[in-house]
Amino acid sequence: MDDFGDAPKKKGKTGGWQALGLDKPVLRSILAMGYKQPTPVQRNTLPLALAGRDIVCMSRTGSGKTAAFLVPLVQRLGGHAAGGARALILSPTRELAMQTLRFAKQMTRFSGATLCLLVGGDGLEQQFQSLSEAPDAIIATPGRLMHLLAEVPGFTLTQCSYVVFDEADRLFELGFAEQLRLILTQVPEARQTLLFSATMPRMLVQFARAGLHDPEVRGARAIPIPSPS
């Protein structure tokens, strides 16, 4: 499982997290989960993500990538706000989406931000109801998200200013490339986008060049991914 990674849970200094300038509800959630120090991938990406930069990160499972995108997400959301989803996490499988939801619930326990899971295998009526409650963040598989965008009146991603592609290489391997491109047309141009992947095939590099704004690259410095001119 890739939650906050392999950071030790023994007692120690909390300065690693406190030095990031996190809001009290976010820091409280992290410490309540028992995580005392950021992992290397978190130290490399969190300052940039918290500053609003787009990021491409090559990261193995277990390195703590989930926190690397959830901490900035919860910090950015603050509490609950009406007006539509402000953050979107795309996962390649139902199982990974559900795992991310579990950690996200722990991360938002003190902030009041609300979450919605949109995956195949769950009843559509339940997901219609979740969307009607104006969640702050959506965790979804691409197929179910596209289906609901087409079927639910008034459901849009026009307020979504924070987008995460989790395990992006698997998203492409599973045939979601075209759906991902369509989803990018549904979110604002002025957004923050984070892409996490274990590998960086050519198609994914091309996708990152088109979909991200001058991203910082972490864990794959030999792969230049400038924004298209």
Residue frames relative to the residue before (quaternion, step in Angstrom):
aa qw qx qy qz dx dy dz
M 1.0000 0.0000 0.0000 0.0000 0.00 0.00 0.00
D 0.2220 -0.7822 0.5742 0.0959 3.57 -0.98 0.87
D 0.0847 0.8051 -0.5798 0.0917 3.56 0.15 1.26
F 0.7960 -0.0991 0.0964 0.5893 3.58 0.05 -1.26
G 0.6147 -0.5866 0.3349 0.4073 3.56 1.27 0.32
D 0.7140 -0.4763 0.3431 0.3816 3.51 -1.31 -0.40
A 0.2768 0.7686 -0.5320 0.2226 3.60 1.14 0.49
P 0.5146 -0.6637 0.4351 0.3247 3.62 -0.90 0.81
K 0.3475 -0.7424 0.5398 0.1917 3.52 -1.16 0.67
K 0.4526 0.6794 -0.4635 0.3446 3.58 1.25 0.10
K 0.6459 -0.5249 0.3789 0.4048 3.53 -1.27 0.38
G 0.2267 0.7631 -0.5795 0.1748 3.54 -1.03 0.79
K 0.7250 -0.4091 0.3056 0.4622 3.54 -1.28 -0.14
T 0.2927 -0.7570 0.5595 0.1678 3.56 -1.07 0.75
G 0.3564 0.7826 -0.4577 0.2259 3.56 1.28 0.11
G 0.5640 0.6156 -0.3931 0.3853 3.57 1.09 -0.59
W 0.7109 0.4072 -0.2436 0.5191 3.56 0.93 -0.88
Q 0.6625 0.5263 -0.3156 0.4296 3.58 0.91 -0.88
A 0.6280 0.5615 -0.3361 0.4211 3.57 1.09 -0.64
L 0.6059 0.5849 -0.3509 0.4095 3.59 1.23 -0.32
G 0.4384 -0.7235 0.4433 0.2964 3.59 1.23 -0.13
L 0.2685 0.7959 -0.5012 0.2078 3.57 1.10 0.68
D 0.5559 -0.5749 0.4762 0.3657 3.54 -1.21 0.54
K 0.6557 -0.5596 0.3383 0.3774 3.57 -1.11 0.67
P 0.6651 0.4963 -0.3454 0.4383 3.68 0.83 -0.76
V 0.6412 0.5182 -0.3244 0.4638 3.58 1.07 -0.71
L 0.6744 0.4838 -0.2901 0.4765 3.57 0.85 -0.96
R 0.6318 0.5399 -0.3300 0.4478 3.57 0.98 -0.80
S 0.6467 0.5207 -0.3152 0.4596 3.58 0.99 -0.83
I 0.6534 0.5192 -0.3149 0.4520 3.57 0.92 -0.93
L 0.7081 0.4572 -0.2727 0.4638 3.56 0.80 -0.98
A 0.6136 0.5455 -0.3479 0.4527 3.60 1.11 -0.65
M 0.6544 0.4973 -0.3056 0.4808 3.59 1.18 -0.53
G 0.5634 -0.6575 0.3526 0.3547 3.57 1.28 -0.03
Y 0.5483 0.6248 -0.3930 0.3931 3.58 1.25 0.17
K 0.2230 -0.8384 0.4929 0.0669 3.53 -0.51 1.27
Q 0.8112 0.1221 -0.0336 0.5709 3.59 1.02 -0.75
P 0.5015 -0.6338 0.4862 0.3322 3.62 -1.02 0.67
T 0.4660 -0.6362 0.5347 0.3035 3.55 -1.22 0.54
P 0.7057 -0.4531 0.3060 0.4507 3.63 -1.18 0.20
V 0.6718 0.4824 -0.3254 0.4584 3.63 0.85 -0.83
Q 0.6400 0.5117 -0.3271 0.4707 3.58 1.07 -0.64
R 0.6439 0.5090 -0.3248 0.4699 3.60 0.97 -0.78
N 0.6877 0.4952 -0.2833 0.4490 3.58 1.05 -0.75
T 0.7867 0.3590 -0.1728 0.4716 3.58 1.01 -0.73
L 0.6206 0.6101 -0.3623 0.3337 3.61 0.93 -0.80
P 0.6511 0.4982 -0.3647 0.4414 3.68 0.77 -0.74
L 0.6642 0.4972 -0.3015 0.4699 3.59 1.00 -0.80
A 0.6694 0.4951 -0.3025 0.4640 3.57 0.91 -0.91
L 0.6619 0.5023 -0.3036 0.4662 3.58 0.97 -0.82
A 0.6615 0.4859 -0.2969 0.4879 3.58 1.22 -0.50
G 0.5947 -0.6221 0.3405 0.3786 3.59 1.31 0.04
R 0.4641 0.6977 -0.4400 0.3228 3.59 1.24 0.17
D 0.4627 -0.6072 0.5599 0.3221 3.55 -1.27 0.49
I 0.1013 -0.8134 0.5728 0.0060 3.56 -1.02 0.83
V 0.1013 -0.7101 0.6905 0.0927 3.52 -1.25 0.70
C 0.0216 0.8212 -0.5658 0.0707 3.56 -0.64 1.13
M 0.2184 -0.7307 0.6318 0.1388 3.55 -0.90 0.97
S 0.1258 0.8137 -0.5376 0.1818 3.54 -0.50 1.23
R 0.3884 -0.7228 0.5242 0.2280 3.56 -0.86 0.96
T 0.6057 -0.5221 0.4470 0.4009 3.54 -1.29 0.34
G 0.7616 0.3377 -0.2674 0.4842 3.57 -0.91 0.93
S 0.5670 0.6269 -0.3744 0.3813 3.58 1.27 -0.08
G 0.5751 -0.6061 0.3771 0.3998 3.57 1.24 -0.24
K 0.3060 0.7881 -0.4923 0.2070 3.58 1.19 0.39
T 0.5769 0.5981 -0.3994 0.3873 3.61 1.04 -0.62
A 0.6786 0.4630 -0.2877 0.4923 3.57 0.92 -0.86
A 0.5971 0.5927 -0.3625 0.4010 3.57 1.09 -0.67
F 0.7549 0.2975 -0.2282 0.5381 3.60 1.13 -0.43
L 0.6293 0.5440 -0.3583 0.4239 3.63 1.12 -0.43
V 0.6249 0.5461 -0.3561 0.4295 3.60 0.95 -0.76
P 0.6905 0.4368 -0.3099 0.4862 3.68 0.78 -0.82
L 0.6008 0.5666 -0.3619 0.4324 3.59 1.06 -0.69
V 0.7091 0.4483 -0.2684 0.4735 3.59 0.77 -1.03
Q 0.6132 0.5391 -0.3425 0.4648 3.58 1.05 -0.73
R 0.6825 0.4947 -0.2818 0.4585 3.58 0.94 -0.90
L 0.6689 0.5145 -0.3075 0.4397 3.58 0.94 -0.83
G 0.1942 -0.7492 0.5978 0.2088 3.57 0.84 -0.95
G 0.7684 -0.2829 0.2353 0.5236 3.57 -0.78 -0.99
H 0.7209 -0.4028 0.3235 0.4619 3.53 -1.29 -0.32
A 0.0166 0.7834 -0.6208 0.0271 3.56 -1.08 0.80
A 0.4353 -0.6897 0.5144 0.2649 3.55 -0.97 0.84
G 0.5826 0.6290 -0.4125 0.3078 3.56 -1.27 0.29
G 0.6941 -0.4753 0.2834 0.4606 3.58 1.21 0.12
A 0.6623 -0.5283 0.3631 0.3878 3.53 -1.26 0.51
R 0.2311 -0.7949 0.5526 0.0971 3.53 -0.93 0.97
A 0.7738 0.2110 -0.1327 0.5824 3.58 1.27 -0.16
L 0.0940 -0.7907 0.6048 0.0153 3.55 -1.13 0.75
I 0.0730 -0.7611 0.6438 0.0320 3.55 -0.97 0.96
L 0.1546 -0.7929 0.5863 0.0596 3.56 -0.73 1.09
S 0.0921 -0.8015 0.5908 -0.0036 3.55 -0.77 1.13
P 0.5220 -0.6666 0.4264 0.3185 3.62 -1.02 0.64
T 0.8101 0.1771 -0.0740 0.5540 3.61 1.09 -0.60
R 0.6457 -0.5117 0.4164 0.3844 3.51 -1.31 0.44
E 0.6646 0.5303 -0.3083 0.4266 3.57 0.92 -0.94
L 0.6743 0.4742 -0.3033 0.4780 3.58 0.91 -0.86
A 0.6258 0.5370 -0.3386 0.4532 3.60 1.00 -0.77
M 0.6682 0.4938 -0.3015 0.4677 3.59 0.95 -0.85
Q 0.6257 0.5246 -0.3339 0.4709 3.57 1.05 -0.72
T 0.6490 0.5095 -0.3134 0.4702 3.57 0.96 -0.88
L 0.6253 0.5423 -0.3359 0.4496 3.58 1.00 -0.80
R 0.6368 0.5373 -0.3397 0.4364 3.60 0.91 -0.83
F 0.6916 0.4552 -0.2800 0.4858 3.58 0.90 -0.90
A 0.6294 0.5398 -0.3382 0.4450 3.57 1.03 -0.75
K 0.6201 0.5367 -0.3420 0.4588 3.59 1.03 -0.72
Q 0.6522 0.4949 -0.3172 0.4787 3.57 1.01 -0.76
M 0.6663 0.5194 -0.3013 0.4422 3.55 1.02 -0.79
T 0.7479 0.3950 -0.2152 0.4882 3.61 1.05 -0.69
R 0.3727 0.7802 -0.4612 0.1992 3.59 1.21 0.01
F 0.7623 0.3456 -0.1977 0.5103 3.61 1.09 -0.63
S 0.6476 0.5523 -0.3226 0.4142 3.61 1.21 -0.17
G 0.4171 -0.7264 0.4549 0.3024 3.58 1.12 -0.61
A 0.4527 0.6665 -0.4689 0.3620 3.61 1.24 0.02
T 0.3008 -0.7805 0.5299 0.1399 3.57 -1.01 0.84
L 0.2615 -0.7867 0.5539 0.0771 3.52 -1.18 0.77
C 0.1111 -0.7770 0.6171 0.0555 3.55 -1.23 0.55
L 0.2039 -0.7740 0.5915 0.0972 3.58 -0.94 0.94
L 0.0255 -0.7941 0.6067 -0.0256 3.58 -0.78 1.08
V 0.2591 0.7605 -0.5465 0.2364 3.56 -0.16 1.32
G 0.5826 -0.5621 0.4520 0.3746 3.52 -1.23 0.42
G 0.7013 0.4499 -0.3396 0.4364 3.54 -1.17 0.63
D 0.6692 0.4135 -0.2920 0.5440 3.58 1.26 -0.29
G 0.6038 -0.5949 0.3967 0.3524 3.56 -1.13 0.64
L 0.5137 -0.6605 0.4551 0.3047 3.55 -0.95 0.86
E 0.6211 0.5583 -0.3549 0.4202 3.59 0.97 -0.77
Q 0.6390 0.5192 -0.3218 0.4675 3.56 1.01 -0.81
Q 0.6851 0.4728 -0.2890 0.4728 3.57 0.97 -0.81
F 0.5691 0.5565 -0.3755 0.4748 3.61 1.14 -0.57
Q 0.6639 0.5090 -0.3001 0.4584 3.57 0.94 -0.94
S 0.6473 0.5253 -0.3200 0.4502 3.58 0.95 -0.87
L 0.6667 0.4968 -0.3002 0.4674 3.57 0.98 -0.81
S 0.6332 0.5469 -0.3329 0.4348 3.57 1.06 -0.71
E 0.6570 0.5110 -0.3052 0.4627 3.58 1.23 -0.38
A 0.4310 -0.7499 0.4234 0.2695 3.57 1.31 0.35
P 0.0028 0.8280 -0.5601 0.0243 3.60 0.51 1.13
D 0.5072 -0.6519 0.4761 0.3019 3.54 -1.19 0.59
A 0.8009 0.0958 -0.0294 0.5904 3.59 1.09 -0.68
I 0.2051 -0.7645 0.6030 0.0990 3.54 -1.12 0.78
I 0.1162 -0.7398 0.6596 0.0636 3.54 -1.03 0.90
A 0.1128 0.8444 -0.4982 0.1616 3.58 -0.42 1.18
T 0.3703 -0.6182 0.6225 0.3053 3.48 -1.41 0.22
P 0.6176 -0.6121 0.3341 0.3636 3.62 -0.94 0.80
G 0.6565 0.5374 -0.3276 0.4158 3.60 0.89 -0.85
R 0.6922 0.4567 -0.2824 0.4823 3.58 0.84 -0.94
L 0.6225 0.5391 -0.3504 0.4463 3.60 0.99 -0.74
M 0.6766 0.4852 -0.3014 0.4646 3.60 0.84 -0.92
H 0.6206 0.5434 -0.3400 0.4517 3.58 1.03 -0.75
L 0.7130 0.4498 -0.2637 0.4688 3.59 0.85 -0.92
L 0.5844 0.5537 -0.3782 0.4571 3.59 1.10 -0.54
A 0.6935 0.4692 -0.2687 0.4762 3.56 1.09 -0.73
E 0.7663 0.4279 -0.1893 0.4403 3.58 1.06 -0.78
V 0.7206 0.4392 -0.2520 0.4736 3.61 1.07 -0.63
P 0.3880 -0.7306 0.5093 0.2373 3.62 -0.51 1.11
G 0.8295 0.2336 -0.1764 0.4757 3.54 -0.93 0.89
F 0.5661 0.5871 -0.3977 0.4203 3.61 1.23 -0.13
T 0.1392 0.7750 -0.6014 0.1352 3.57 -0.64 1.15
L 0.3952 -0.6870 0.5539 0.2549 3.53 -1.36 0.13
T 0.3137 0.8083 -0.4581 0.1961 3.57 1.22 0.40
Q 0.6912 0.4291 -0.2847 0.5070 3.61 1.23 -0.27
C 0.5145 0.6786 -0.3925 0.3476 3.55 1.32 -0.06
S 0.0244 -0.8449 0.5328 -0.0405 3.57 -0.27 1.27
Y 0.7172 0.3283 -0.2229 0.5729 3.61 1.30 0.13
V 0.0216 0.8224 -0.5620 0.0858 3.58 -0.46 1.24
V 0.0920 -0.7912 0.6042 0.0230 3.57 -0.93 0.96
F 0.1460 -0.7279 0.6630 0.0966 3.55 -1.06 0.87
D 0.1064 -0.8161 0.5676 0.0201 3.57 -0.30 1.27
E 0.8200 0.0177 -0.0846 0.5659 3.57 -0.89 1.03
A 0.0035 0.8699 -0.4924 0.0276 3.53 0.88 1.05
D 0.6152 0.5423 -0.3710 0.4357 3.61 1.00 -0.63
R 0.6518 0.4921 -0.3174 0.4820 3.60 1.05 -0.70
L 0.5787 0.5652 -0.3758 0.4523 3.59 1.08 -0.61
F 0.6868 0.4570 -0.2804 0.4907 3.57 0.97 -0.84
E 0.6358 0.5392 -0.3339 0.4399 3.60 0.95 -0.82
L 0.7106 0.4510 -0.2494 0.4790 3.57 1.06 -0.74
G 0.5985 -0.6405 0.3300 0.3501 3.59 1.26 0.25
F 0.4729 0.7035 -0.4202 0.3238 3.59 1.19 0.44
A 0.3289 0.7944 -0.4800 0.1745 3.61 1.23 0.00
E 0.6988 0.4656 -0.2895 0.4595 3.61 0.78 -0.96
Q 0.6418 0.5158 -0.3293 0.4621 3.58 1.00 -0.75
L 0.6273 0.5301 -0.3407 0.4576 3.59 1.03 -0.73
R 0.6498 0.5062 -0.3180 0.4695 3.57 0.98 -0.79
L 0.6474 0.5057 -0.3190 0.4727 3.59 1.01 -0.75
I 0.6301 0.5310 -0.3366 0.4558 3.58 1.00 -0.79
L 0.6371 0.5324 -0.3352 0.4453 3.59 1.00 -0.75
T 0.6376 0.5108 -0.3400 0.4657 3.59 1.12 -0.48
Q 0.6562 0.5252 -0.2989 0.4518 3.59 1.25 -0.34
V 0.6875 0.4443 -0.2772 0.5032 3.60 1.22 -0.34
P 0.6380 -0.5523 0.3563 0.4012 3.62 -1.12 0.48
E 0.5578 -0.5866 0.4700 0.3520 3.55 -1.17 0.58
A 0.7007 0.4037 -0.2437 0.5353 3.57 1.06 -0.79
R 0.3353 0.7166 -0.5274 0.3097 3.54 0.24 1.32
Q 0.3754 -0.6520 0.5910 0.2909 3.52 -1.38 0.13
T 0.0762 -0.8170 0.5715 -0.0041 3.58 -0.78 1.03
L 0.0783 -0.7835 0.6162 0.0140 3.55 -0.94 0.99
L 0.0830 -0.7965 0.5989 0.0062 3.57 -0.87 0.99
F 0.0604 -0.7916 0.6079 -0.0111 3.56 -0.73 1.15
S 0.1053 0.8005 -0.5754 0.1310 3.56 -0.84 1.00
A 0.4642 -0.6658 0.5048 0.2940 3.57 -1.12 0.63
T 0.7770 0.1266 -0.0641 0.6133 3.58 1.16 -0.64
M 0.2776 -0.7670 0.5576 0.1541 3.56 -1.25 0.29
P 0.0693 -0.8179 0.5709 0.0202 3.62 0.31 1.21
R 0.7118 -0.4883 0.3010 0.4054 3.55 -1.26 0.50
M 0.6550 0.5214 -0.3242 0.4405 3.61 0.90 -0.89
L 0.6591 0.5051 -0.3100 0.4631 3.56 1.05 -0.73
V 0.6036 0.5366 -0.3499 0.4747 3.58 1.08 -0.68
Q 0.6586 0.5028 -0.3054 0.4692 3.58 0.94 -0.89
F 0.6349 0.5242 -0.3231 0.4666 3.58 1.02 -0.81
A 0.6632 0.5067 -0.3043 0.4591 3.58 0.94 -0.90
R 0.6315 0.5371 -0.3326 0.4496 3.58 1.01 -0.76
A 0.7118 0.4536 -0.2535 0.4726 3.56 1.01 -0.83
G 0.7950 0.3948 -0.1654 0.4298 3.57 0.96 -0.88
L 0.7285 0.3846 -0.2280 0.5190 3.58 1.22 -0.35
H 0.3945 -0.7214 0.5276 0.2136 3.56 -1.17 0.64
D 0.8145 -0.2608 0.1466 0.4970 3.58 -0.43 1.28
P 0.0696 0.8640 -0.4975 0.0333 3.60 0.78 0.98
E 0.4370 -0.6083 0.5886 0.3044 3.50 -1.32 0.47
V 0.2246 -0.7787 0.5749 0.1124 3.58 -0.92 0.93
R 0.0436 -0.7997 0.5985 -0.0195 3.54 -0.81 1.05
G 0.8155 0.2243 -0.1869 0.4996 3.54 -0.89 0.97
A 0.7729 0.2152 -0.1377 0.5809 3.60 1.25 -0.02
R 0.0566 0.8701 -0.4881 0.0395 3.55 0.89 0.93
A 0.6142 0.5610 -0.3604 0.4221 3.60 1.19 -0.36
I 0.6717 0.4721 -0.2892 0.4921 3.59 1.26 -0.22
P 0.1936 -0.7942 0.5622 0.1253 3.63 -0.25 1.16
I 0.0147 -0.7956 0.6053 -0.0194 3.57 -0.87 0.95
P 0.0277 0.8110 -0.5825 0.0468 3.59 0.34 1.16
S 0.5576 -0.5555 0.4743 0.3943 3.55 -1.24 0.32
P 0.5582 -0.6036 0.4317 0.3711 3.60 -1.09 0.59
S 0.4680 -0.6754 0.4851 0.2991 3.58 -1.02 0.71
